Amino acid sequence: MAALAGILFGAVLTITSAYGLGVLVLRKLKAPPEIELAAGAALLSVLVFLVVLAGVAGRPVFLIGSAGGLAAGVVAVARRRQAGAPWARRYLLLLLPYAVWYFVNALAPETLPDGLGYHLGLPYKYLRLGSFPSRIEFFDAVPQGMEMLYTMAFAFGRHSAAKLVEFAFFAATPFLILRIGRKLAMSDVASLLVAVFFFCAPVSGVTGSSSYTDAAMVFFTLAAFYCLLEWRENSTPRWLAAAGLAAGFCYSIKVTGGVAVAAAGLFVIAERRRQFRRPLLVLAASAGFVIAPWAVRNWMITGDPLAPLGNALFPNAYFHLLTEEQLGAALASYGHVPLLRIPWELAFGDGFTGTFGPLLWLLPLGLLALRRKNARLCLIGALLLALPWWSNRGGRFLMPAVGLAAFPMAMVLPARAAWAAIAIQAVVCWPQVLNLWQPDWIFRLHDFPVRAALRIEPEDRYVARRSPEFEIARMVKGATPPGARIFSFDTVANAYLPRDVSVSWQSAQGDRISDALRLATVYRNDATYAWRAAWPPTPLRALRFRLPTSHEGEWDICEIHLSTGSGRIVPNPRWALRAWPNEWETPLALDGNGGTRWRTWQPMRAGMFFEIDFEPIPQNLTEATVVSHTPVYNVPLEVYGQKPDENWQLLSTKTPFVKLPDEDLRLEATSVLRHAGFHYVLIPNGDTIGASIESDPLGWDMEKVAQDRYQTLFRIR
């Protein structure tokens, strides 16, 4: 019972504080409670961000800081309760069975991978540290508007309290839909159809009752839409400010939510035509207030306000463009579903990980309502909101677009047809009905875990039988001491693991470490070459290696050896190194470790260069050797030297290369891990690297300390 009390307290404290804050800031608007909740949640998220940034995140600060909003929220709830039930409740009683099912799932422990990995893993980390971590990786950099609210709830009720915060926004969405329907001059039955379509959709249920943030994205998108409709009616700037808070918070939930800000801006421009500048400024300023914390923080830390994305526009030392492109290509193409099968997969088949039920097939009926301005408005908005789906084909990313597109569809259906559609969606999407014919692996709710929700079944036991990631986390926790740093090739259940885990693809450092480990295994027998260029003894201030042609392969430099007539020169740490691209990793070409390398992390382009500046002491050089894998592409290399008079001279265009003998780089690779501060490495069973380490741990200077069905943990000696 103590656990349940903590869960409910954490969730209620967070939601009531958000609601109360919204009541305070929108008191002159007489906004409906859903809009007060949306505005307050956006502001509360910013406040929690500042608390974490200041390094004082924890229960005492959250209790003290939430006092004002909590009091206002309690008073507002009491007043509304005395005024009577909202008109919408009699309609939404139809959704009560679904609401109960979803609530029980929300109250149960989290078991979904992304929730265990970062949606709840980040709040757990921030509360352990009391602040943001000193280094920044992929999920540390993405906007975390909802995760800030989760952090506050997690402090008191852990995982389930955070899930209930998401559920609160999900449960409020049908009420908001009915209000929007009235603004669009729709009948209550038509509005109810939209609410049932959204609330009963399997993808909505599974995201709205977990720590996934997609259901909240729909709520805040619709909240912004409602505020814009109010502004259209009465031109009150405060409604634009409220719309900006909700739309800006969409970006804070996910980067793709930035489309909501753009759509809101287009709405303002379309409504005011030539007099849109001042209203647009109000909207942008309000949205910017919510967006700025994440953009400014990323700019200050990485130099990229869009981090971990936007690396083509803002190259930086923390994330590689190649990793971003590979991740984007994978997300945009998964499933490879034929065009004609897309409607089935989105409705029932789960080819895009998330289904909407049979009413999805009725969305094209909305085209029949194009004569109505409000229908055109919804359809254009839905098209804009659907744009992110082309970069990430998960069904979850279509939820805001589908939610808005449902309004025109409902506008054209007669009342009897609407009631029939409501019944079909409600019956067909009921989890136990879907269980009769859908497989267990489909991304939706399958069970009614009341024993786990009430903690009759222990949390650890429930999560362990549903999540392989949890088993791995438990193994790692038992085999490592507090403070241990672990390098992993797969995500783990960080929400249950009080250890510092870095995942290989989530940072430039991770890319470099995994590259070093694979160089020592997968590429161990791959071709490594030495480019050699020689010229008469010449005093040089700088030396530049340049590619004169382009190629789709990648340019890398493992080591550079420089020689005079009397022998090889030892690199001087004071030498200035420059390169285009990837200037940040130039020291890897002169670090004496064959297991590391400077890479372009993109295809070769004519004009790419690597430069060594010897100032203040010129070097009398006769030869340079570049150890690289690139000569396999037969790309030439030019060598230039800068003389003391600062003039550049072409030293060599003929750089013959020879294949070098295989080299054992295992200890060098392990030294990269050790130098980065890692104590352990976690590798999936069956991976080539893990197999190599397990077959000869002494050759890697490691030892195996734990293993389960999925992963093996090695300690670095």
C-alpha positions in Angstrom: 0.0 0.0 0.0 2.9 2.4 0.7 4.1 1.9 -2.9 0.6 2.7 -4.3 0.3 5.8 -2.1 3.7 7.0 -3.4 2.7 6.4 -7.0 -0.7 8.2 -6.7 0.9 11.1 -4.7 3.7 11.6 -7.3 1.2 11.6 -10.2 -1.4 13.8 -8.5 1.2 16.3 -7.2 2.6 16.7 -10.7 -0.7 17.0 -12.6 -2.4 19.2 -9.9 0.6 21.5 -9.8 0.6 21.8 -13.6 -3.2 22.5 -13.6 -2.9 25.1 -10.8 -0.1 26.8 -12.6 -2.2 27.0 -15.7 -5.1 28.4 -13.7 -2.9 31.2 -12.4 -1.4 32.2 -15.8 -4.7 31.9 -17.7 -7.0 33.3 -15.1 -8.1 36.3 -17.3 -9.0 34.0 -20.2 -11.6 31.8 -18.5 -10.1 28.9 -20.3 -11.5 25.3 -20.0 -9.6 23.0 -17.7 -7.9 21.1 -20.5 -6.2 24.3 -21.8 -5.2 25.3 -18.2 -3.6 21.9 -17.8 -1.8 22.2 -21.1 -0.4 25.7 -20.4 0.5 24.8 -16.8 2.2 21.6 -17.8 4.4 23.5 -20.4 5.4 26.0 -17.7 6.0 23.4 -15.0 8.2 21.5 -17.4 10.4 24.6 -17.9 10.6 25.1 -14.1 11.7 21.5 -13.5 14.3 22.0 -16.3 15.7 24.9 -14.3 15.7 22.9 -11.1 17.6 20.0 -12.8 20.0 22.5 -14.5 20.7 24.1 -11.1 21.6 20.7 -9.7 19.0 20.6 -6.9 16.5 18.1 -8.3 14.9 16.1 -5.5 11.8 15.7 -3.3 12.3 18.7 -1.1 12.7 21.2 -3.9 9.7 19.7 -5.8 7.5 19.8 -2.7 8.4 23.4 -1.9 8.3 24.6 -5.5 5.0 23.1 -6.3 3.1 24.6 -3.3 1.6 27.6 -5.1 0.5 25.6 -8.2 -0.8 22.8 -6.1 -2.9 25.1 -4.0 -4.3 26.8 -7.0 -5.1 23.5 -8.6 -6.9 22.1 -5.6 -9.0 25.3 -5.3 -9.8 25.2 -9.0 -10.8 21.5 -8.9 -13.0 22.1 -5.9 -14.8 25.1 -7.5 -15.4 23.2 -10.7 -16.8 20.3 -8.8 -19.3 22.5 -7.0 -20.4 24.0 -10.3 -21.5 20.6 -11.6 -20.2 18.0 -14.0 -19.2 19.2 -17.5 -21.6 18.6 -20.3 -19.2 16.2 -22.0 -19.2 13.6 -19.3 -22.5 11.9 -20.2 -21.1 11.2 -23.6 -17.7 10.0 -22.5 -19.2 7.4 -20.0 -19.1 5.2 -23.1 -15.3 5.2 -22.8 -15.3 4.2 -19.2 -14.4 0.5 -19.8 -11.4 1.6 -21.9 -10.4 4.2 -19.3 -10.4 1.5 -16.6 -8.3 -0.8 -18.7 -5.8 1.9 -19.6 -5.6 3.1 -16.0 -4.7 -0.3 -14.7 -2.0 -0.7 -17.3 -0.7 2.8 -16.5 -0.6 1.8 -12.8 1.4 -1.3 -13.5 5.2 -1.1 -13.8 6.7 0.0 -17.1 7.9 -2.8 -19.4 8.2 -1.2 -22.9 11.7 -0.8 -24.2 11.9 2.9 -24.8 10.3 3.6 -21.5 12.8 1.5 -19.7 15.6 2.8 -21.8 15.3 6.6 -21.7 11.8 8.0 -21.1 12.1 6.8 -17.5 15.9 6.1 -17.5 16.6 9.8 -17.8 14.5 10.9 -14.8 16.1 8.2 -12.7 19.5 9.4 -13.7 18.7 13.1 -13.0 17.3 12.2 -9.6 20.4 10.1 -8.7 22.7 12.9 -9.8 20.4 15.8 -8.8 21.3 17.4 -12.1 22.0 16.8 -15.8 25.1 14.6 -16.4 28.3 16.4 -17.3 28.6 14.6 -20.6 26.0 14.6 -23.3 24.8 11.7 -25.4 21.9 11.2 -27.9 19.0 11.0 -25.5 20.6 13.5 -23.1 20.4 16.1 -25.9 16.9 15.5 -27.3 14.1 17.8 -26.0 12.7 16.3 -22.8 9.6 18.3 -22.0 7.6 15.3 -20.8 10.6 13.7 -19.1 10.8 16.8 -16.9 7.3 16.2 -15.7 8.2 12.5 -15.3 11.2 13.5 -13.2 8.9 15.3 -10.7 6.5 12.4 -10.5 9.3 9.8 -10.4 10.8 11.5 -7.3 7.8 10.4 -5.2 6.3 7.4 -7.0 8.9 6.1 -9.4 8.0 4.5 -12.7 4.2 4.2 -12.4 3.8 7.7 -11.2 5.4 9.0 -14.3 3.2 6.7 -16.4 0.1 8.1 -14.8 1.2 11.6 -15.8 1.1 10.5 -19.4 -2.2 8.8 -18.8 -3.7 12.1 -17.4 -3.1 13.9 -20.6 -4.4 10.9 -22.6 -7.6 10.8 -20.5 -8.1 14.5 -20.9 -7.9 14.3 -24.7 -11.5 13.1 -25.4 -12.9 16.1 -23.4 -10.7 18.4 -25.5 -11.9 16.7 -28.7 -15.5 17.4 -27.8 -14.7 21.0 -27.1 -13.0 21.4 -30.5 -16.0 19.7 -32.2 -18.2 22.5 -30.8 -15.8 25.1 -32.0 -16.0 23.5 -35.5 -19.8 23.6 -35.4 -20.0 19.8 -35.3 -22.7 17.8 -33.7 -22.0 16.1 -30.4 -22.3 12.7 -32.0 -19.8 13.6 -34.6 -17.4 14.9 -32.0 -17.9 11.7 -29.9 -17.0 9.7 -33.0 -13.6 11.5 -33.2 -13.1 10.9 -29.4 -13.9 7.2 -29.7 -11.7 6.8 -32.8 -8.7 8.3 -31.0 -9.3 6.9 -27.5 -10.0 3.3 -28.6 -7.2 3.1 -31.2 -4.8 0.4 -30.0 -1.7 2.6 -30.6 -3.3 5.3 -28.5 -4.0 2.9 -25.6 -0.5 1.5 -25.5 1.2 4.8 -25.6 -1.3 6.6 -23.4 -0.9 4.1 -20.6 2.9 3.9 -20.8 5.8 6.4 -20.5 5.8 6.9 -24.3 5.0 10.5 -25.0 3.0 10.2 -28.2 -0.5 10.4 -26.6 0.6 13.6 -24.8 1.8 14.9 -28.2 -1.8 14.6 -29.4 -3.2 16.4 -26.4 -0.9 19.4 -26.7 -1.4 19.5 -30.5 -5.1 19.7 -30.1 -4.8 22.2 -27.2 -2.9 24.5 -29.5 -5.6 24.0 -32.2 -8.3 24.9 -29.7 -6.5 28.0 -28.6 -6.1 29.1 -32.2 -9.8 28.6 -32.9 -10.6 30.7 -29.9 -8.2 33.4 -31.1 -9.9 33.3 -34.5 -13.2 34.1 -32.9 -12.2 36.9 -30.5 -8.7 38.0 -31.5 -7.5 38.0 -27.9 -3.7 37.8 -27.9 -3.7 35.8 -24.7 -5.2 32.9 -26.7 -2.3 33.1 -29.1 0.1 33.0 -26.2 -1.6 29.9 -24.9 -1.5 28.4 -28.3 2.3 29.1 -28.5 2.8 27.4 -25.1 1.0 24.2 -26.3 2.6 24.2 -29.7 6.1 24.9 -28.3 5.7 22.1 -25.8 5.0 19.8 -28.8 8.6 20.4 -29.8 9.8 19.9 -26.2 8.1 16.5 -26.3 9.7 15.4 -29.6 11.7 17.3 -32.2 9.1 16.3 -34.8 6.6 18.3 -32.7 8.2 21.4 -34.3 5.7 20.8 -37.1 2.9 21.9 -34.7 4.7 25.2 -34.2 5.0 25.7 -38.0 1.4 24.7 -38.5 0.2 27.2 -35.9 2.3 29.9 -37.6 0.7 29.2 -41.0 -2.8 29.3 -39.3 -2.0 32.8 -38.0 -0.7 34.0 -41.4 -3.8 32.5 -43.2 -6.2 34.2 -40.8 -4.6 37.7 -40.8 -3.1 37.8 -44.3 -1.3 41.2 -44.4 -1.6 41.9 -40.7 0.0 38.7 -39.3 3.3 40.1 -38.0 2.2 41.1 -34.5 0.1 38.0 -33.9 2.9 35.8 -35.3 5.4 37.5 -33.0 3.1 36.7 -29.9 2.8 33.1 -31.0 6.6 32.7 -31.7 7.6 34.4 -28.4 5.3 32.1 -26.4 6.5 28.9 -28.2 10.1 30.1 -28.0 9.8 30.3 -24.2 9.2 26.6 -24.0 11.6 25.6 -26.8 14.5 27.8 -25.8 15.7 25.9 -22.7 16.6 22.8 -24.8 17.9 24.7 -27.8 20.1 27.0 -25.7 21.4 24.2 -23.6 22.4 22.2 -26.7 24.0 25.3 -28.3 26.0 26.0 -25.2 27.2 22.4 -24.8 27.6 21.2 -28.3 27.4 24.2 -30.6 24.3 22.6 -32.2 20.9 23.9 -31.1 19.3 20.9 -32.9 21.5 18.3 -31.2 21.6 15.4 -31.5 20.3 16.1 -35.0 21.2 18.9 -37.4 24.9 17.8 -37.7 25.0 18.8 -41.3 24.2 22.4 -40.4 26.1 22.5 -37.1 29.1 20.1 -37.2 30.3 19.3 -33.7 32.4 17.0 -31.6 29.6 15.2 -29.9 27.6 13.5 -32.7 28.6 12.2 -36.2 26.6 13.1 -39.3 27.0 9.5 -40.5 25.3 8.1 -37.4 22.4 10.6 -37.8 22.0 9.6 -41.5 22.1 5.9 -40.8 19.6 6.2 -38.0 17.3 8.4 -40.2 17.5 5.9 -43.0 16.6 3.0 -40.7 13.6 4.8 -39.1 12.3 6.0 -42.5 12.5 2.6 -44.2 11.6 -0.1 -41.6 8.9 -2.4 -42.5 9.3 -2.1 -46.3 5.6 -2.4 -46.5 4.1 -2.3 -50.1 2.1 0.8 -50.9 -1.2 -1.0 -51.3 -0.8 -2.8 -47.9 -0.2 0.4 -45.9 -3.9 0.9 -45.0 -4.2 -2.6 -43.6 -0.9 -2.4 -41.7 -1.9 0.9 -40.1 -5.3 -0.3 -39.2 -4.5 -3.9 -38.0 -1.3 -5.4 -39.2 1.3 -3.5 -37.2 3.8 -3.3 -40.0 4.5 0.2 -38.7 4.4 -0.7 -35.0 1.1 0.8 -34.0 -2.5 0.4 -35.3 -5.6 2.6 -35.4 -8.4 0.2 -35.9 -11.1 0.0 -38.6 -12.1 3.7 -38.6 -8.8 4.6 -40.2 -10.2 3.4 -43.5 -13.0 6.0 -43.3 -10.6 9.0 -43.1 -10.8 9.6 -46.9 -14.5 10.4 -46.5 -13.2 13.7 -45.0 -12.5 14.8 -48.6 -16.3 15.1 -49.1 -16.3 17.9 -46.5 -13.8 20.1 -48.4 -16.5 22.7 -49.1 -16.4 23.6 -45.4 -13.7 25.9 -44.3 -13.2 24.1 -41.0 -12.8 20.8 -42.8 -10.2 22.2 -45.1 -8.4 23.7 -42.1 -8.3 20.2 -40.4 -7.1 18.4 -43.5 -4.3 20.9 -44.2 -3.3 20.7 -40.6 -3.3 16.9 -40.8 -1.1 16.9 -43.9 1.4 19.1 -42.1 1.4 17.0 -39.0 1.9 13.8 -41.1 5.2 15.1 -42.5 7.4 13.6 -39.6 6.0 10.2 -40.5 8.1 10.2 -43.6 11.2 10.4 -41.5 10.0 7.8 -38.9 7.5 5.3 -40.1 6.3 4.3 -36.7 2.5 4.4 -36.4 2.9 6.5 -33.2 4.2 9.4 -35.3 0.9 9.6 -37.2 -1.2 10.0 -34.1 -1.5 13.9 -34.2 -2.3 13.8 -38.0 -4.9 11.1 -37.7 -6.5 12.8 -34.7 -7.0 16.0 -36.7 -8.0 14.2 -39.9 -10.8 12.4 -38.0 -12.8 15.7 -37.7 -13.6 16.1 -41.4 -14.5 12.4 -41.6 -16.9 12.7 -38.7 -18.5 15.9 -40.3 -19.9 14.0 -43.3 -21.3 10.9 -41.6 -25.0 10.9 -40.8 -25.9 10.4 -37.1 -26.9 6.7 -37.5 -23.7 6.0 -39.5 -21.7 7.8 -36.8 -23.2 5.7 -34.0 -22.5 2.5 -36.0 -18.9 3.6 -36.5 -18.6 4.3 -32.8 -19.8 0.8 -32.0 -17.5 -0.8 -34.5 -14.4 1.0 -33.3 -15.2 0.4 -29.6 -15.9 -3.3 -30.1 -13.3 -4.3 -32.6 -10.5 -2.5 -30.8 -11.3 -3.9 -27.3 -8.0 -5.8 -26.3 -9.7 -9.1 -25.6 -11.4 -9.0 -29.0 -8.1 -8.3 -30.8 -6.6 -11.1 -28.8 -8.9 -13.6 -30.5 -7.1 -13.2 -33.9 -4.0 -11.0 -33.5 -0.6 -12.4 -32.5 0.9 -11.5 -29.1 3.8 -9.5 -30.5 1.7 -6.7 -32.0 2.4 -3.3 -30.3 -0.7 -2.8 -28.2 -2.2 -3.7 -24.8 -2.9 -7.4 -24.3 -3.5 -7.9 -20.6 -5.3 -6.4 -17.6 -2.5 -6.6 -15.1 -4.5 -5.7 -12.0 -2.3 -7.8 -9.7 0.8 -6.0 -10.8 -0.9 -2.6 -10.7 -1.9 -3.2 -7.1 1.6 -4.5 -6.3 0.2 -7.9 -5.3 2.6 -9.3 -7.8 6.1 -7.8 -7.0 7.3 -5.2 -9.4 10.6 -7.0 -10.1 8.8 -10.3 -11.0 6.3 -8.6 -13.3 8.9 -6.7 -15.2 11.4 -9.6 -15.4 8.9 -11.9 -17.2 8.1 -9.2 -19.7 11.4 -7.4 -20.4 14.7 -9.0 -21.4 16.3 -5.6 -20.9 15.3 -5.8 -17.2 17.0 -9.1 -16.7 20.2 -7.7 -18.3 20.0 -4.6 -16.0 19.6 -6.8 -12.9 22.6 -8.9 -14.0 24.8 -5.8 -14.5 23.7 -4.3 -11.2 24.6 -7.4 -9.4 28.0 -7.8 -11.1 29.2 -4.2 -10.8 29.9 -1.8 -7.9 28.2 1.6 -7.5 30.0 4.2 -9.6 31.0 1.7 -12.3 30.9 2.9 -15.9 29.7 0.4 -18.6 30.0 0.6 -22.3 27.2 -1.2 -24.1 26.4 -2.1 -27.7 22.7 -2.4 -26.9 20.2 -0.3 -24.8 19.5 -1.5 -21.3 16.8 -0.9 -18.8 18.3 2.3 -17.4 15.1 3.0 -15.5 16.0 0.1 -13.2 19.8 0.3 -13.3 21.6 2.8 -11.0 24.8 2.6 -13.1 26.4 4.9 -15.8 25.8 3.2 -19.1 26.9 4.6 -22.5 25.5 3.0 -25.7 27.8 2.7 -28.7 25.8 4.6 -31.3 24.6 7.4 -29.0 27.6 9.7 -29.2 30.7 10.4 -31.2 32.8 8.9 -28.3 30.7 5.7 -28.6 31.3 5.6 -32.3 35.0 5.9 -31.8 35.1 3.2 -29.1 33.0 0.7 -31.1 35.1 1.5 -34.1 38.3 0.6 -32.2 36.8 -2.6 -30.9 35.7 -3.7 -34.4 39.1 -2.7 -35.9 40.6 -5.3 -33.5 38.1 -8.0 -34.5 36.0 -7.6 -37.7 38.6 -5.6 -39.5 41.6 -7.4 -38.1 42.4 -9.1 -41.3 41.1 -6.3 -43.5 43.5 -4.4 -45.7 45.6 -1.7 -44.0 47.9 0.3 -46.2 50.8 2.8 -46.0 50.8 5.8 -48.3 54.4 7.0 -48.6 55.5 10.3 -50.0 59.1 11.5 -50.2 60.9 14.7 -51.3 64.2 16.4 -50.8 64.9 17.8 -47.3 62.8 20.9 -46.9 62.1 23.0 -43.8 58.3 23.2 -43.3 56.0 25.2 -41.1 53.0 22.9 -42.0 52.2 19.8 -43.8 48.8 19.1 -45.6 47.4 15.9 -47.0 44.6 16.6 -49.5 42.2 14.5 -51.6 42.0 15.8 -55.2 39.0 13.6 -56.1 35.7 12.4 -54.6 34.6 8.9 -53.9 31.7 7.2 -52.1 34.1 5.5 -49.7 35.4 7.0 -46.5 38.8 8.6 -45.8 40.5 7.5 -42.6 44.0 8.0 -41.2 45.2 5.5 -38.5 48.6 7.0 -38.0 50.9 9.6 -39.6 54.7 9.0 -39.5 57.0 11.9 -40.3 60.7 11.5 -41.0 63.8 13.5 -41.5 67.0 12.3 -43.0 68.1 11.0 -39.6 64.9 9.2 -38.5 61.3 9.5 -37.4 60.0 12.5 -35.6 58.0 12.1 -32.3 54.8 14.1 -32.5 54.7 17.3 -30.4 51.5 18.0 -28.4 51.9 21.6 -29.2 51.4 21.0 -32.9 48.2 22.5 -34.2 46.0 20.0 -36.1 43.3 21.0 -38.6 41.1 19.0 -40.9 38.0 19.2 -43.0 35.7 17.6 -42.0 35.9 16.4 -38.4 38.6 18.6 -36.9 37.8 17.4 -33.4 39.2 13.9 -33.9 42.5 14.9 -35.6 44.6 13.9 -32.5 43.7 10.2 -33.2 45.9 10.3 -36.3 49.0 11.1 -34.2 48.3 9.3 -30.9 50.5 6.3 -31.5 47.5 3.9 -31.1 46.8 1.8 -34.2 43.4 1.0 -32.8 42.2 4.5 -33.2 41.8 6.6 -36.4 40.7 9.9 -37.7 37.7 9.5 -40.0 35.7 11.8 -42.2 32.5 9.9 -41.2 31.2 10.8 -44.6 32.0 10.0 -48.2 35.2 11.5 -49.6 34.9 14.8 -51.4 37.5 16.7 -53.4 39.3 19.2 -51.2 39.1 17.3 -47.9 42.3 17.7 -46.0 44.3 16.9 -42.9 46.9 19.5 -41.8 49.7 19.6 -39.2 51.1 23.0 -38.2 54.5 22.7 -36.7 54.8 26.2 -35.3 56.7 27.6 -33.5 59.5 25.4 -34.8 59.6 24.4 -38.5 60.5 20.7 -39.2 63.1 19.7 -41.8 61.1 16.8 -43.4 61.9 14.4 -46.1 59.1 11.8 -45.9 55.6 11.2 -44.7 53.7 7.9 -44.3 50.0 7.8 -43.9 48.6 4.5 -42.5 45.0 4.1 -43.8 42.4 1.7 -45.1 41.4 4.2 -47.8 43.9 3.2 -50.5 41.7 0.2 -51.2 39.5 2.6 -53.2 42.5 3.7 -55.3 42.0 7.3 -54.5 45.1 9.5 -54.9 46.6 11.7 -52.2 48.3 15.0 -52.6 50.9 16.3 -50.1 51.6 20.0 -49.7 54.2 21.7 -47.5 54.2 25.3 -46.2 57.7 26.9 -46.2 58.9 29.4 -43.7 57.9 32.2 -46.1 54.3 30.9 -45.7 54.1 29.8 -49.4 52.5 26.4 -50.0 54.4 23.9 -52.3 53.1 20.7 -53.8 55.5 18.1 -52.4 54.1 14.9 -53.9 51.3 13.7 -56.1 52.7 10.2 -56.5 52.0 8.5 -53.2 52.4 4.8 -53.8 51.0 2.5 -51.1 51.8 -0.9 -49.8 49.7 -3.4 -47.9 50.8 -3.7 -44.3 50.9 -7.0 -42.4 48.1 -7.8 -40.0 48.5 -6.3 -36.6 47.0 -7.4 -33.2 45.1 -4.4 -32.0 43.2 -5.9 -29.1 45.2 -4.3 -26.3 45.1 -1.0 -28.1 41.3 -1.2 -28.4 41.0 -2.0 -24.7 43.2 1.0 -23.9 40.7 3.2 -25.7 38.0 2.0 -23.4 40.2 2.4 -20.3 41.3 5.9 -21.4 37.6 6.9 -21.8 37.0 5.9 -18.2 35.0 2.7 -18.7 35.3 -0.2 -16.3 33.1 -2.8 -18.1 31.8 -3.6 -21.6 28.5 -5.3 -22.2 28.2 -7.2 -25.5 25.3 -9.2 -27.0 25.8 -12.9 -27.1 26.9 -14.0 -30.6 28.5 -10.7 -31.5 31.9 -11.1 -33.1 33.6 -8.8 -30.6 32.2 -10.7 -27.6 33.1 -14.0 -29.1 36.7 -12.8 -29.6 37.0 -11.5 -26.0 35.5 -14.7 -24.6 37.8 -16.9 -26.5 40.9 -15.1 -25.3 40.2 -12.6 -22.5 43.8 -12.2 -21.6 44.6 -11.1 -25.1 42.1 -8.3 -24.6 43.2 -7.7 -20.9 39.6 -8.3 -19.8 37.7 -11.0 -17.9 34.1 -12.3 -18.1 32.2 -11.5 -14.9 28.6 -12.2 -15.8 26.4 -13.7 -18.6 22.7 -14.3 -19.2 20.7 -15.4 -22.2 21.2 -12.2 -24.1 24.4 -10.4 -23.0 27.8 -10.9 -21.6 29.6 -8.5 -19.3 33.4 -8.2 -19.3 35.5 -6.3 -16.8 38.4 -4.3 -18.1 41.5 -5.2 -16.0 
